[in-house]
Amino acid sequence: MGLRFLEHVLILTHDPEATRDWFCDNLGFTNGYHPEFGFPVYWLYIGDQDVLHIGKARHSVHQDTYLKTPSDVAGADYSAAGALGSGRIDHICLNCEGMEEFIDRLNQRGVEFSERKAHNSNLYQLFMREPINGIKVELNFSWEEAVRMGRVAQYHDNGPVTESAT
């Protein structure tokens, strides 16, 4: 027995189509095949792997029943439907390459992001918030890629970069 990898994340939202479009248009996911569940869902892929599933929150009793677990308490709302942000999960993170292309795409689409140098690591990070549901998204790139591009993070190991620190 052993964990192998994180298979996917399910986002239940008031607007599945806009959520799908944002992740595809801004981050380059591909909308692809999914099995029939008896309720609408989108599966977004990175390469051949479906990693992001998107469905309509509170779509039907059938969907609620399908997504239930044996320990669910009757009457408790586990869907986080209608709640903006990432709920109990702070953010999703994607390991990426091609930072210049990502930054160009995000800038062209008016997506605001912050840049950070991850503590004691070789990671350079872009953080943004997906506007339909308020989900925080982190994109990780190699530090070397940022250095080649001459990027200066707004936040480093010792805190925010100030004028005197640059």
DSSP file with accessible surface (Angstrom, degrees, kcal/mol):
  #  RESIDUE AA STRUCTURE BP1 BP2  ACC     N-H-->O    O-->H-N    N-H-->O    O-->H-N    TCO  KAPPA ALPHA  PHI   PSI    X-CA   Y-CA   Z-CA
    1    1 A M              0   0  248      0, 0.0     2,-0.3     0, 0.0     0, 0.0   0.000 360.0 360.0 360.0 139.2    0.0    0.0    0.0
    2    2 A G        -     0   0   58      0, 0.0     2,-0.2     0, 0.0     0, 0.0  -0.878 360.0-100.4-177.9 147.5    1.2    3.5   -0.8
    3    3 A L        +     0   0  184     -2,-0.3     3,-0.1     1,-0.1     0, 0.0  -0.521  31.4 180.0 -71.7 142.9    0.2    6.8   -2.2
    4    4 A R        -     0   0  206      1,-0.4     2,-0.3    -2,-0.2    -1,-0.1   0.793  54.6 -38.5-111.1 -49.7    1.3    7.4   -5.7
    5    5 A F        -     0   0  108      0, 0.0     2,-0.5     0, 0.0    -1,-0.4  -0.969  62.1 -83.4-170.0 162.3    0.1   10.9   -6.8
    6    6 A L        -     0   0  141     -2,-0.3     3,-0.1     1,-0.2    -3,-0.0  -0.678  38.9-164.1 -76.1 122.6   -2.8   13.3   -6.5
    7    7 A E        -     0   0   93     -2,-0.5     2,-0.3     1,-0.3    -1,-0.2   0.949  52.8 -38.8 -77.5 -53.7   -5.3   12.3   -9.1
    8    8 A H        -     0   0   76     44,-0.0     2,-0.4     2,-0.0    -1,-0.3  -0.988  42.7-124.8-165.2 169.2   -7.6   15.3   -9.4
    9    9 A V  E     -a   52   0A  45     42,-1.9    44,-3.4    -2,-0.3     2,-0.5  -0.977  21.9-144.2-123.5 138.3   -9.4   18.2   -7.6
   10   10 A L  E     -a   53   0A  67     -2,-0.4     2,-0.6    42,-0.2    44,-0.2  -0.917   9.6-164.3-105.3 126.9  -13.2   18.8   -8.0
   11   11 A I  E     -a   54   0A  15     42,-3.1    44,-2.7    -2,-0.5     2,-0.6  -0.956   2.6-162.1-108.3 119.5  -14.5   22.3   -8.0
   12   12 A L  E     +a   55   0A  42     -2,-0.6     2,-0.3    67,-0.2    44,-0.2  -0.924  27.3 166.7 -99.2 123.6  -18.2   22.7   -7.4
   13   13 A T  E     -a   56   0A   3     42,-2.6    44,-2.3    -2,-0.6    68,-0.1  -0.904  52.5-122.8-138.5 161.5  -19.3   26.1   -8.6
   14   14 A H  S    S+     0   0  104     -2,-0.3    42,-0.1     1,-0.2    -1,-0.1   0.662 112.2  36.6 -75.8 -18.3  -22.2   28.3   -9.5
   15   15 A D     >  +     0   0   60     40,-0.1     4,-2.2     1,-0.1    -1,-0.2  -0.654  62.8 169.2-138.7  78.8  -20.8   28.8  -13.0
   16   16 A P  H  > S+     0   0    7      0, 0.0     4,-2.8     0, 0.0     5,-0.2   0.875  79.2  53.3 -59.9 -38.2  -19.0   25.7  -14.4
   17   17 A E  H  > S+     0   0   82      2,-0.2     4,-2.7     1,-0.2     5,-0.2   0.935 111.1  44.2 -67.3 -45.2  -18.7   27.0  -17.9
   18   18 A A  H  > S+     0   0   28      2,-0.2     4,-2.4     1,-0.2    -1,-0.2   0.891 114.3  51.3 -65.4 -37.1  -16.9   30.3  -16.9
   19   19 A T  H  X S+     0   0    0     -4,-2.2     4,-2.1     2,-0.2     5,-0.2   0.945 111.6  47.0 -63.8 -47.9  -14.7   28.3  -14.5
   20   20 A R  H  X S+     0   0   47     -4,-2.8     4,-2.4     1,-0.2     5,-0.2   0.947 112.7  49.9 -56.5 -49.0  -13.7   25.9  -17.3
   21   21 A D  H  X S+     0   0   65     -4,-2.7     4,-3.3     1,-0.2     5,-0.4   0.896 108.5  52.2 -61.6 -39.9  -13.1   28.7  -19.7
   22   22 A W  H  X>S+     0   0   20     -4,-2.4     4,-2.5     1,-0.2     5,-0.5   0.948 112.4  44.2 -63.3 -47.3  -10.9   30.6  -17.2
   23   23 A F  H  X5S+     0   0    0     -4,-2.1     6,-1.5     2,-0.2     4,-1.2   0.883 119.7  42.6 -67.2 -35.9   -8.6   27.6  -16.5
   24   24 A C  H  X5S+     0   0   26     -4,-2.4     4,-1.2     4,-0.2    -2,-0.2   0.953 119.8  41.0 -72.6 -49.5   -8.4   26.7  -20.2
   25   25 A D  H  <5S+     0   0   82     -4,-3.3    -2,-0.2    -5,-0.2    -3,-0.2   0.883 126.6  30.7 -68.8 -40.4   -7.9   30.3  -21.6
   26   26 A N  H  <5S+     0   0   11     -4,-2.5    -3,-0.2    -5,-0.4    -1,-0.2   0.803 132.3  26.4 -93.1 -31.8   -5.6   31.6  -18.9
   27   27 A L  H  <<S-     0   0   10     -4,-1.2    -3,-0.2    -5,-0.5    -2,-0.2   0.511 101.4-115.2-113.3  -8.7   -3.6   28.5  -17.8
   28   28 A G     <  +     0   0   37     -4,-1.2    -4,-0.2    -5,-0.3    -3,-0.1   0.663  54.2 157.2  88.2  14.1   -3.7   26.3  -20.9
   29   29 A F        -     0   0   13     -6,-1.5     2,-0.5    -9,-0.1    -1,-0.2  -0.345  36.8-130.7 -63.2 158.7   -5.8   23.3  -19.6
   30   30 A T  E     -B   45   0A  88     15,-2.0    15,-3.2    17,-0.1     2,-0.4  -0.956  10.1-132.1-115.0 128.5   -7.6   21.2  -22.2
   31   31 A N  E     +B   44   0A  72     -2,-0.5     2,-0.2    13,-0.2    13,-0.2  -0.647  46.7 157.2 -75.8 130.2  -11.2   20.4  -21.8
   32   32 A G  E     -B   43   0A  25     11,-2.9    11,-0.7    -2,-0.4    -1,-0.0  -0.740  34.5 -36.3-144.7-167.9  -11.6   16.6  -22.5
   33   33 A Y        +     0   0  170     -2,-0.2    -1,-0.2     9,-0.1     9,-0.0  -0.116  46.8 172.3 -57.1 144.9  -13.4   13.3  -22.1
   34   34 A H        -     0   0   54      7,-0.1     7,-0.1     8,-0.0     3,-0.0  -0.981  34.1-104.8-148.4 151.0  -15.2   12.3  -19.0
   35   35 A P        -     0   0   41      0, 0.0     2,-0.5     0, 0.0     0, 0.0  -0.281  45.4 -95.3 -66.4 163.8  -17.5    9.4  -18.1
   36   36 A E        +     0   0  148      1,-0.1     0, 0.0     2,-0.1     0, 0.0  -0.704  43.7 171.1 -83.7 124.5  -21.2    9.9  -17.8
   37   37 A F        -     0   0   39      2,-0.5    -1,-0.1    -2,-0.5    29,-0.1   0.440  55.0-106.4-109.3  -9.0  -22.2   10.6  -14.2
   38   38 A G  S    S+     0   0   47      1,-0.2    25,-0.1    25,-0.0    24,-0.1   0.570  99.9  69.1  88.7   6.8  -25.8   11.6  -14.7
   39   39 A F  S    S-     0   0   17     23,-0.1    -2,-0.5    24,-0.1    -1,-0.2  -0.973  96.1 -87.4-150.4 153.6  -25.0   15.2  -13.9
   40   40 A P        +     0   0   62      0, 0.0    16,-0.7     0, 0.0     2,-0.3  -0.374  53.3 157.3 -69.6 139.8  -22.9   17.8  -15.9
   41   41 A V  E     - C   0  55A  10     14,-0.2     2,-0.4    -2,-0.1    14,-0.2  -0.980  29.0-145.8-155.0 151.2  -19.2   17.9  -15.3
   42   42 A Y  E     - C   0  54A  44     12,-2.7    12,-2.8    -2,-0.3     2,-0.5  -0.974   9.4-155.0-117.9 140.7  -16.1   19.1  -17.2
   43   43 A W  E     -BC  32  53A  28    -11,-0.7   -11,-2.9    -2,-0.4     2,-0.4  -0.978   9.2-158.2-114.9 124.4  -12.7   17.4  -16.9
   44   44 A L  E     -BC  31  52A   0      8,-3.4     7,-2.6    -2,-0.5     8,-1.8  -0.859  12.4-152.4-105.0 138.9   -9.7   19.5  -17.6
   45   45 A Y  E     -BC  30  50A  34    -15,-3.2   -15,-2.0    -2,-0.4     2,-0.5  -0.796  23.3-158.1-114.3 149.3   -6.4   17.9  -18.6
   46   46 A I  E >  S- C   0  49A  92      3,-2.5     3,-2.1    -2,-0.3     2,-0.2  -0.991  83.7 -46.0-114.3 111.2   -2.7   18.5  -18.5
   47   47 A G  T 3  S-     0   0   64     -2,-0.5   -17,-0.1     1,-0.3    -2,-0.1  -0.439 125.4 -20.8  62.4-125.8   -1.4   16.3  -21.3
   48   48 A D  T 3  S+     0   0  165     -2,-0.2     2,-0.5    -3,-0.1    -1,-0.3   0.377 120.1  92.0 -94.0   2.3   -3.1   12.9  -21.0
   49   49 A Q  E <   - C   0  46A  66     -3,-2.1    -3,-2.5     2,-0.0     2,-0.4  -0.880  67.9-141.3-108.3 123.7   -4.1   13.3  -17.3
   50   50 A D  E     + C   0  45A  20     -2,-0.5    -5,-0.3    -5,-0.2     3,-0.1  -0.674  35.1 157.4 -75.2 126.5   -7.4   14.7  -16.1
   51   51 A V  E     +     0   0A  34     -7,-2.6   -42,-1.9    -2,-0.4     2,-0.5   0.562  54.6  51.2-126.9 -20.2   -6.5   16.8  -13.0
   52   52 A L  E     -aC   9  44A   4     -8,-1.8    -8,-3.4   -44,-0.2     2,-0.4  -0.975  60.0-171.1-130.1 117.3   -9.3   19.4  -12.6
   53   53 A H  E     -aC  10  43A  11    -44,-3.4   -42,-3.1    -2,-0.5     2,-0.4  -0.903   6.3-166.4-106.5 138.9  -12.9   18.4  -12.5
   54   54 A I  E     +aC  11  42A   0    -12,-2.8   -12,-2.7    -2,-0.4     2,-0.3  -0.989  12.9 164.6-131.0 128.2  -15.6   21.1  -12.5
   55   55 A G  E     -aC  12  41A   2    -44,-2.7   -42,-2.6    -2,-0.4     2,-0.5  -0.900  42.6 -92.7-137.0 167.7  -19.3   20.6  -11.7
   56   56 A K  E >   -a   13   0A  83    -16,-0.7     3,-1.1    -2,-0.3   -42,-0.2  -0.696  45.4-121.1 -82.4 124.9  -22.3   22.7  -10.9
   57   57 A A  T 3  S+     0   0   14    -44,-2.3    -1,-0.1    -2,-0.5    23,-0.0  -0.404  91.0   1.8 -66.2 139.6  -22.8   23.1   -7.2
   58   58 A R  T 3  S+     0   0  132      1,-0.1    -1,-0.3     2,-0.1     3,-0.1   0.852  83.9 151.3  51.7  42.2  -26.1   21.7   -5.8
   59   59 A H    <   -     0   0   83     -3,-1.1     2,-0.3     1,-0.2    -2,-0.1   0.913  62.1 -21.5 -69.4 -45.0  -27.1   20.6   -9.3
   60   60 A S     >  -     0   0   34      1,-0.1     4,-2.4   -21,-0.0    -1,-0.2  -0.991  55.3-107.6-160.8 162.8  -29.3   17.7   -8.2
   61   61 A V  H  > S+     0   0  114     -2,-0.3     4,-2.8     2,-0.2     5,-0.2   0.895 119.8  57.9 -61.5 -39.1  -30.1   15.2   -5.4
   62   62 A H  H  > S+     0   0   94      1,-0.2     4,-2.7     2,-0.2    -1,-0.2   0.937 107.9  45.5 -57.5 -46.2  -28.5   12.5   -7.6
   63   63 A Q  H  > S+     0   0    1      2,-0.2     4,-2.3     1,-0.2    -2,-0.2   0.939 112.6  50.4 -64.2 -46.0  -25.2   14.5   -7.7
   64   64 A D  H  X S+     0   0   73     -4,-2.4     4,-0.6     1,-0.2    -1,-0.2   0.908 113.0  46.6 -58.3 -42.5  -25.3   15.1   -3.9
   65   65 A T  H >< S+     0   0   82     -4,-2.8     3,-1.0     1,-0.2    -2,-0.2   0.924 110.9  52.1 -65.8 -43.0  -25.9   11.4   -3.3
   66   66 A Y  H 3< S+     0   0  127     -4,-2.7    -2,-0.2     1,-0.2    -1,-0.2   0.884 112.3  45.6 -60.9 -38.7  -23.1   10.4   -5.7
   67   67 A L  H 3< S+     0   0   66     -4,-2.3    -1,-0.2    -5,-0.2    -2,-0.2   0.505  91.2 112.7 -87.6  -2.2  -20.6   12.7   -3.9
   68   68 A K    <<  -     0   0  132     -3,-1.0    -3,-0.0    -4,-0.6    -4,-0.0  -0.272  53.5-149.4 -67.9 154.0  -21.6   11.6   -0.4
   69   69 A T    >   -     0   0   67      1,-0.0     3,-1.8    -2,-0.0    -2,-0.0  -0.859  28.9-109.3-116.9 160.3  -19.4    9.7    2.0
   70   70 A P  T 3  S+     0   0  144      0, 0.0    -1,-0.0     0, 0.0    -2,-0.0   0.779 116.4  53.1 -61.0 -25.4  -20.6    7.2    4.6
   71   71 A S  T 3  S+     0   0   99      2,-0.1     2,-0.0     0, 0.0    -3,-0.0   0.437  77.1 127.2 -93.0   3.3  -19.6    9.6    7.5
   72   72 A D    <   -     0   0   46     -3,-1.8     2,-0.4     1,-0.1    -4,-0.0  -0.348  59.9-127.8 -60.5 136.6  -21.6   12.6    6.2
   73   73 A V    >   -     0   0   95      1,-0.1     3,-2.0    -2,-0.0    -1,-0.1  -0.736  28.4-105.4 -88.5 130.9  -23.9   14.1    8.8
   74   74 A A  T 3  S+     0   0   99     -2,-0.4     3,-0.1     1,-0.3    -1,-0.1  -0.290 103.8  15.4 -57.2 133.2  -27.5   14.5    7.7
   75   75 A G  T 3  S+     0   0   89      1,-0.3     2,-0.3    -3,-0.0    -1,-0.3   0.260  93.3 125.1  87.4 -12.3  -28.3   18.2    7.0
   76   76 A A    <   -     0   0   49     -3,-2.0     2,-0.9     1,-0.1    -1,-0.3  -0.612  59.1-133.9 -80.9 140.1  -24.7   19.4    6.9
   77   77 A D        +     0   0   86     -2,-0.3     3,-0.3     1,-0.1    -1,-0.1  -0.828  33.2 165.3 -97.1 105.4  -23.6   21.3    3.8
   78   78 A Y        +     0   0  114     -2,-0.9    -1,-0.1     1,-0.2    -2,-0.0   0.456  57.8  83.9 -94.3  -3.2  -20.3   19.9    2.6
   79   79 A S  S    S-     0   0   23      1,-0.1   -67,-0.2     2,-0.1    -1,-0.2   0.698  77.3-146.8 -78.7 -20.7  -20.5   21.4   -0.8
   80   80 A A    >   +     0   0   48     -3,-0.3     3,-1.7     1,-0.2     2,-0.1   0.728  38.1 170.5  57.2  19.3  -19.1   24.9    0.0
   81   81 A A  T 3   +     0   0   14      1,-0.3    -1,-0.2   -68,-0.1     3,-0.1  -0.400  61.3  14.8 -64.3 134.1  -21.5   26.0   -2.7
   82   82 A G  T 3  S+     0   0   70      1,-0.3     2,-0.6    -3,-0.1    -1,-0.3   0.233  95.9 120.0  87.3 -14.4  -21.8   29.8   -2.9
   83   83 A A    <   -     0   0   60     -3,-1.7    -1,-0.3     2,-0.0     2,-0.1  -0.739  58.2-139.3 -86.3 122.8  -18.7   30.3   -0.7
   84   84 A L        +     0   0  132     -2,-0.6     3,-0.4    -3,-0.1    50,-0.2  -0.434  62.9  33.3 -76.7 157.9  -16.1   32.3   -2.6
   85   85 A G  S    S-     0   0   22     48,-2.9    50,-0.2     1,-0.2     3,-0.1  -0.547 110.5 -51.7  96.8-163.0  -12.4   31.4   -2.2
   86   86 A S    >   -     0   0   29      1,-0.3     3,-2.0    48,-0.2    -1,-0.2   0.249  65.5-147.2 -99.2  10.8  -10.8   28.1   -1.8
   87   87 A G  T 3  S-     0   0   56     -3,-0.4    -1,-0.3     1,-0.3    -7,-0.0  -0.319  73.9 -13.8  61.6-132.4  -12.9   26.9    1.2
   88   88 A R  T 3  S+     0   0  224     -3,-0.1     2,-0.5    -2,-0.0    -1,-0.3   0.616 129.4  75.6 -79.3 -13.3  -10.9   24.7    3.5
   89   89 A I  S <  S-     0   0  109     -3,-2.0     3,-0.1     1,-0.1    -1,-0.0  -0.893  72.2-153.6-100.4 125.9   -8.2   24.3    0.9
   90   90 A D        -     0   0   95     -2,-0.5    46,-0.5     1,-0.2     2,-0.3   0.905  62.6 -29.2 -68.9 -44.0   -6.0   27.4    0.6
   91   91 A H        -     0   0   61     44,-0.1     2,-0.4    -5,-0.1    46,-0.2  -0.989  50.6-115.5-163.0 166.7   -4.9   27.0   -3.0
   92   92 A I  E     -d  137   0B  26     44,-1.9    46,-2.8    -2,-0.3     2,-0.4  -0.896  29.8-153.8-110.0 146.8   -4.1   24.7   -5.9
   93   93 A C  E     -d  138   0B  57     -2,-0.4     2,-0.4    44,-0.2    46,-0.2  -0.976   7.4-166.6-125.5 136.4   -0.5   24.6   -7.2
   94   94 A L  E     -d  139   0B  29     44,-2.6    46,-2.9    -2,-0.4     2,-0.5  -0.980  19.1-135.2-123.1 130.9    0.7   23.6  -10.7
   95   95 A N  E     +d  140   0B 136     -2,-0.4     2,-0.3    44,-0.2    46,-0.2  -0.739  40.3 177.4 -82.8 128.8    4.3   22.8  -11.6
   96   96 A C        -     0   0   20     44,-3.5    46,-0.3    -2,-0.5     2,-0.3  -0.827  28.4-160.4-132.5 166.0    5.0   24.6  -14.8
   97   97 A E        +     0   0  162     -2,-0.3     5,-0.1     1,-0.1    44,-0.0  -0.936  69.4  56.0-138.8 162.1    7.6   25.4  -17.4
   98   98 A G     >  +     0   0   29     -2,-0.3     4,-2.1     3,-0.1     3,-0.3   0.924  55.6 174.7  81.6  49.1    7.7   28.2  -20.0
   99   99 A M  H  > S+     0   0    0      1,-0.2     4,-3.1     2,-0.2     5,-0.3   0.866  74.0  57.6 -59.4 -39.0    7.3   31.1  -17.6
  100  100 A E  H  > S+     0   0  118      1,-0.2     4,-2.6     2,-0.2    -1,-0.2   0.935 108.2  46.5 -59.8 -43.9    7.7   33.8  -20.3
  101  101 A E  H  > S+     0   0  128     -3,-0.3     4,-2.6     2,-0.2    -1,-0.2   0.915 113.3  49.6 -63.8 -42.6    4.7   32.4  -22.2
  102  102 A F  H  X S+     0   0   36     -4,-2.1     4,-2.9     2,-0.2     5,-0.2   0.938 111.8  47.5 -61.4 -47.5    2.6   32.2  -19.0
  103  103 A I  H  X S+     0   0    2     -4,-3.1     4,-2.7     1,-0.2     5,-0.2   0.923 112.7  49.2 -62.8 -42.8    3.4   35.7  -18.0
  104  104 A D  H  X S+     0   0   76     -4,-2.6     4,-2.6    -5,-0.3    -1,-0.2   0.934 113.0  47.4 -59.6 -46.9    2.7   37.0  -21.5
  105  105 A R  H  X S+     0   0   56     -4,-2.6     4,-1.6     2,-0.2    -2,-0.2   0.933 113.5  46.9 -61.6 -46.6   -0.6   35.1  -21.6
  106  106 A L  H  <>S+     0   0    0     -4,-2.9     5,-2.7     1,-0.2     4,-0.3   0.922 113.8  48.0 -63.4 -43.4   -1.7   36.3  -18.1
  107  107 A N  H ><5S+     0   0   96     -4,-2.7     3,-1.3    -5,-0.2    -1,-0.2   0.919 109.7  52.6 -63.6 -43.2   -0.7   40.0  -18.9
  108  108 A Q  H 3<5S+     0   0  152     -4,-2.6    -1,-0.2     1,-0.3    -2,-0.2   0.835 112.9  45.2 -61.5 -32.0   -2.6   39.9  -22.2
  109  109 A R  T 3<5S-     0   0  117     -4,-1.6    -1,-0.3    -5,-0.2    -2,-0.2   0.353 114.6-115.2 -95.0   3.5   -5.7   38.6  -20.4
  110  110 A G  T < 5 +     0   0   61     -3,-1.3     2,-0.6    -4,-0.3    -3,-0.2   0.757  58.1 157.9  72.1  24.6   -5.5   41.1  -17.6
  111  111 A V      < -     0   0   17     -5,-2.7     2,-0.3    -6,-0.2    -1,-0.2  -0.735  34.1-141.6 -85.3 117.9   -4.9   38.5  -14.9
  112  112 A E        +     0   0  173     -2,-0.6    17,-0.5    17,-0.2     2,-0.3  -0.599  28.8 169.1 -78.3 140.2   -3.1   40.1  -11.9
  113  113 A F        -     0   0   34     -2,-0.3     2,-0.3    15,-0.1    15,-0.2  -0.983  26.7-136.8-147.7 156.0   -0.5   38.0  -10.2
  114  114 A S  E     -E  127   0B  33     13,-2.3    13,-2.3    -2,-0.3     2,-0.4  -0.813  18.9-136.5-109.7 157.6    2.3   38.3   -7.6
  115  115 A E  E     +E  126   0B  15     -2,-0.3    39,-1.9    11,-0.2    40,-0.9  -0.939  24.0 176.6-118.5 137.0    5.7   36.9   -7.9
  116  116 A R  E     -Ef 125 155B  87      9,-2.5     9,-3.3    -2,-0.4     2,-0.6  -0.988  29.9-136.5-139.6 148.1    7.6   35.1   -5.1
  117  117 A K  E     -E  124   0B  27     38,-2.6     7,-0.2    -2,-0.3     3,-0.1  -0.918  38.6-122.9 -99.2 118.4   10.8   33.3   -4.5
  118  118 A A    >   -     0   0   11      5,-2.0     3,-1.3    -2,-0.6     5,-0.3  -0.383  35.5 -92.4 -66.8 139.7   10.0   30.2   -2.4
  119  119 A H  T 3  S-     0   0  106      1,-0.3    -1,-0.1    37,-0.1     3,-0.1  -0.254  97.0 -16.2 -54.8 129.3   11.9   30.0    0.9
  120  120 A N  T 3  S+     0   0  156      1,-0.2     2,-0.3    -3,-0.1    -1,-0.3   0.821 116.8  99.3  46.1  42.5   15.1   28.0    0.7
  121  121 A S  S <  S-     0   0   36     -3,-1.3    -1,-0.2     2,-0.2     0, 0.0  -0.886  82.8-113.6-144.3 177.5   14.2   26.4   -2.6
  122  122 A N  S    S+     0   0  104     -2,-0.3    21,-2.7    -3,-0.1     2,-0.4  -0.154  76.9 117.0-104.8  34.2   14.8   26.7   -6.3
  123  123 A L  E     - G   0 142B  53     -5,-0.3    -5,-2.0    19,-0.2     2,-0.4  -0.860  46.1-164.9-107.2 141.7   11.2   27.7   -7.0
  124  124 A Y  E     -EG 117 141B   0     17,-2.8    17,-2.8    -2,-0.4     2,-0.4  -0.990  22.0-157.7-120.0 129.3    9.8   30.9   -8.5
  125  125 A Q  E     -EG 116 140B  26     -9,-3.3    -9,-2.5    -2,-0.4     2,-0.4  -0.866  19.9-162.0-120.4 143.7    6.1   31.3   -7.9
  126  126 A L  E     -EG 115 139B   0     13,-2.3    13,-2.8    -2,-0.4     2,-0.4  -0.983  16.5-165.5-115.3 130.7    3.3   33.2   -9.5
  127  127 A F  E     +EG 114 138B  18    -13,-2.3   -13,-2.3    -2,-0.4     2,-0.3  -0.958  17.4 153.5-118.1 138.0    0.1   33.6   -7.4
  128  128 A M  E     - G   0 137B   8      9,-2.2     9,-3.1    -2,-0.4     2,-0.5  -0.932  37.0-119.7-150.2 170.3   -3.3   34.7   -8.7
  129  129 A R  E     - G   0 136B 130    -17,-0.5     7,-0.2    -2,-0.3   -17,-0.2  -0.981  22.1-130.1-121.8 126.0   -7.0   34.4   -7.9
  130  130 A E     >  -     0   0    0      5,-3.2     4,-1.6    -2,-0.5     5,-0.5  -0.592  22.6-144.8 -70.3 126.2   -9.4   32.8  -10.4
  131  131 A P  T  4 S+     0   0   91      0, 0.0    -1,-0.1     0, 0.0  -112,-0.1   0.696  85.2  62.7 -78.9 -17.7  -12.2   35.4  -10.6
  132  132 A I  T  4 S+     0   0   33      1,-0.1  -118,-0.1  -114,-0.1  -113,-0.1   0.936 128.0   6.8 -73.1 -43.8  -15.3   33.2  -11.0
  133  133 A N  T  4 S-     0   0   12     -3,-0.2   -48,-2.9     2,-0.1    -1,-0.1   0.461  98.4-115.8-116.8  -7.2  -15.0   31.4   -7.7
  134  134 A G     <  +     0   0   11     -4,-1.6     2,-0.3   -50,-0.2   -48,-0.2   0.732  54.2 164.6  76.4  23.7  -12.1   33.2   -6.0
  135  135 A I        -     0   0   16     -5,-0.5    -5,-3.2   -50,-0.2     2,-0.3  -0.582  36.1-128.9 -78.5 129.5   -9.8   30.2   -6.0
  136  136 A K  E     - G   0 129B  41    -46,-0.5   -44,-1.9    -2,-0.3     2,-0.4  -0.646  25.3-163.8 -78.5 134.0   -6.2   31.0   -5.3
  137  137 A V  E     -dG  92 128B   0     -9,-3.1    -9,-2.2    -2,-0.3     2,-0.4  -0.971   6.0-163.0-123.4 132.6   -3.8   29.4   -7.9
  138  138 A E  E     -dG  93 127B  14    -46,-2.8   -44,-2.6    -2,-0.4     2,-0.5  -0.957   1.1-163.7-114.6 131.9   -0.1   29.0   -7.6
  139  139 A L  E     -dG  94 126B   0    -13,-2.8   -13,-2.3    -2,-0.4     2,-0.5  -0.977  10.1-156.2-114.1 124.3    2.2   28.4  -10.6
  140  140 A N  E     +dG  95 125B  16    -46,-2.9   -44,-3.5    -2,-0.5     2,-0.3  -0.876  16.1 171.9-105.3 132.5    5.7   27.0   -9.7
  141  141 A F  E     - G   0 124B   2    -17,-2.8   -17,-2.8    -2,-0.5   -44,-0.1  -0.856  41.7 -86.6-127.2 164.7    8.6   27.5  -12.1
  142  142 A S  E  >  - G   0 123B  44    -46,-0.3     4,-1.3    -2,-0.3     3,-0.4  -0.457  31.2-129.4 -71.6 143.6   12.3   26.8  -11.7
  143  143 A W  H  > S+     0   0   66    -21,-2.7     4,-2.4     1,-0.2     5,-0.2   0.877 108.4  61.5 -59.0 -37.0   14.3   29.6  -10.2
  144  144 A E  H  > S+     0   0   90    -22,-0.3     4,-2.4     1,-0.2    -1,-0.2   0.873  99.7  54.1 -60.0 -37.5   16.8   29.3  -13.1
  145  145 A E  H  > S+     0   0   27     -3,-0.4     4,-1.4     2,-0.2    -1,-0.2   0.919 109.3  47.9 -64.2 -40.4   14.0   30.2  -15.6
  146  146 A A  H  X>S+     0   0    0     -4,-1.3     5,-2.4     2,-0.2     4,-0.7   0.911 110.3  51.8 -66.3 -41.2   13.2   33.4  -13.6
  147  147 A V  H ><5S+     0   0   83     -4,-2.4     3,-1.3     1,-0.2    -2,-0.2   0.932 106.9  52.9 -62.3 -44.5   16.9   34.4  -13.5
  148  148 A R  H 3<5S+     0   0  183     -4,-2.4    -1,-0.2     1,-0.3    -2,-0.2   0.845 112.0  46.6 -59.2 -33.0   17.2   34.0  -17.3
  149  149 A M  H 3<5S-     0   0   57     -4,-1.4    -1,-0.3    -5,-0.2    -2,-0.2   0.545 111.7-121.7 -86.0  -9.2   14.2   36.3  -17.7
  150  150 A G  T <<5 +     0   0   58     -3,-1.3    -3,-0.2    -4,-0.7     2,-0.2   0.770  51.4 166.8  73.7  26.4   15.6   38.8  -15.2
  151  151 A R      < -     0   0   72     -5,-2.4     2,-0.5    -6,-0.1    -1,-0.2  -0.489  24.3-156.1 -75.7 143.7   12.5   38.5  -13.0
  152  152 A V        -     0   0   93     -2,-0.2   -37,-0.1     9,-0.0     9,-0.0  -0.979  17.7-131.1-121.7 116.7   12.6   40.1   -9.5
  153  153 A A        -     0   0    1     -2,-0.5   -37,-0.2     1,-0.1     3,-0.1  -0.327   3.0-140.5 -66.3 147.8   10.2   38.6   -7.0
  154  154 A Q  S    S+     0   0  100    -39,-1.9     7,-2.5     1,-0.2     2,-0.4   0.609  92.2  38.4 -80.4 -13.2    8.0   40.9   -4.9
  155  155 A Y  E    S+fH 116 160B  95    -40,-0.9   -38,-2.6     5,-0.3     2,-0.2  -0.996  70.0 174.8-142.6 131.0    8.5   38.6   -1.9
  156  156 A H  E >   - H   0 159B  58      3,-2.4     3,-2.2    -2,-0.4   -37,-0.1  -0.635  53.1 -75.3-123.3-174.1   11.6   36.7   -0.9
  157  157 A D  T 3  S+     0   0   57      1,-0.3   -38,-0.1    -2,-0.2   -39,-0.0   0.809 130.3  48.1 -54.0 -34.6   12.8   34.6    2.0
  158  158 A N  T 3  S-     0   0  168      1,-0.3    -1,-0.3   -39,-0.0    -3,-0.0   0.218 122.0 -94.2 -96.3  14.7   13.1   37.7    4.3
  159  159 A G  E <  S-H  156   0B   9     -3,-2.2    -3,-2.4     2,-0.0    -1,-0.3  -0.606  75.7  -2.0 109.8-167.2    9.7   39.2    3.4
  160  160 A P  E    S-H  155   0B  91      0, 0.0     2,-0.4     0, 0.0    -5,-0.3  -0.229  71.5-113.4 -63.5 146.2    8.5   41.8    0.9
  161  161 A V        -     0   0   42     -7,-2.5     2,-0.2    -9,-0.0    -2,-0.0  -0.641  37.1-168.0 -79.4 130.8   11.0   43.4   -1.4
  162  162 A T    >>  -     0   0   75     -2,-0.4     3,-1.0     1,-0.1     4,-0.8  -0.735  37.5-101.0-113.6 167.9   11.3   47.2   -0.6
  163  163 A E  G >4 S+     0   0  171      1,-0.3     3,-0.8    -2,-0.2    -1,-0.1   0.882 123.7  51.5 -55.2 -40.1   13.0   49.9   -2.6
  164  164 A S  G 34 S+     0   0  115      1,-0.2    -1,-0.3    -3,-0.0    -3,-0.0   0.736 105.9  56.4 -72.0 -19.3   16.0   49.8   -0.3
  165  165 A A  G <4        0   0   70     -3,-1.0    -1,-0.2     0, 0.0    -2,-0.2   0.605 360.0 360.0 -86.9 -12.0   16.3   46.0   -0.7
  166  166 A T    <<        0   0  112     -4,-0.8   -14,-0.0    -3,-0.8    -3,-0.0  -0.480 360.0 360.0 -97.2 360.0   16.6   46.2   -4.5
